[in-house]
Amino acid sequence: MPASTWDTAFSGANLLAISGWLLLLLAPRWRAGQALAGLLIPVLLSLGYIVLIAVYWHEAQGGFSSLDDVAALFAWRPLLLAGWAHYLAFDLLIGAWLLRRSQRAGLPHWAMLPVLALTFLFGPIGYLLYGLVAASRDIVLEDRIPRLLARLPAPFRALEWEPRLTAAGIAMTLLVVPTLLAYGIDPRLFNGDNVWLKPLKFEISIAIYLFSFALLLPLTGEAFQRSRLGRSTVWPVIGLFFFELVYIAWRASRGEASHYNQGSPAAVALYAAMGIAAVLFTAASGILAYGLARKDAAPLPAVLRRSLILGLGLTAVLGILSGAVLSSAGGHMVGTPPPSAAVIPFFGWSLSVGDLRVAHFLALHAMQIVPGFALLAAKLRPAAAPRAVDAFALGYAGVTTLALVAALNARPLFGIG
């Protein structure tokens, strides 16, 4: 059969499948559309598969006993087309099944859009994402501390956890697992580091951020939580964080830079969008500080409340400031490190030239570090504890500022530069 015939059949199969996916995406509750996408189109693709197998399998070379045999099998165009029809039919069936399950579970359709898109492009990834979304939804609906958190030590069990932020934090933590696997098997490097190191670091940092918000938001008053400002610290923060991570992971999969990428107009626009997202979720820590400072916030020891407000405020102010300096610079390093220059393990911070990431890290995690110090300061005399917290917060802001100034002057905060 001429090659053009196989190409025509390939295009027809694609058109059928794409029509089904568009029905799932754009008309999710149209019964006729669901019947077409979830039954008729997969049946047509399956019939085409049966015909190809029946007519051409007897001439097949290769098999399924080794990768080389599979490669030989699909080297022949009729069976390659049969394999493609198999892929199109089963992915569409899974997509339609996931959509039906999501509707029975009451999941909003907007949450299913990335699931369906990934199932279409990378079947198993979409399936796993649905499991993550559905599990997160269950946590939200149950509105209680998940069993995992209930196994923590008693002081943590007594705390109230905001369910949506908690679910997002758990989801982000689970994403560390495939990223670690990719890190372990992918030998590609970018600027001397494994391409998956940056997504891994961001997943850990974002998970800490989300769990912190999940723990702190219930300490604000109910009126604040119901207000527009209070609501802005939940879904907008979750959405912005996941957008940032997806972009960084996508760039990592291609072995490309996510930050400072000026390779095309689309890259410039996406980098700008990522910067806006970073400003917004960093500013959310300032909003949360306001919620904790209100008179209707939950009763807390004065020293702890003071440290939470100071830490969140420092994260908002210094995080946005250091982030603005980072985004306006041509890169995170100021100066040219010598070959094989020493860096801090895992973080990758330079020990020989200025590195703007140090100040940004310190700024973003002030919201955890300052309250952590307050837990120790609470053991001091009541009159001394507030002064100790204030002094620590002032010193922490000074060290963060010093790290930023040192980096701008091409000097490391730590090291030999």
PyMOL commands that set and color helices and strands:
alter all, ss='L'
color gray80, all
select helices_A, chain A and resi 3-26+31-59+67-74+77-105+109-121+123-142+147-150+154-157+163-185+197-219+222-226+228-231+235-253+265-293+302-328+357-364+366-377+384-408
alter helices_A, ss='H'
color red, helices_A
select strands_A, chain A and resi 189-190+193-194+333-334+354-355
alter strands_A, ss='S'
color yellow, strands_A
deselect
rebuild
show_as cartoon
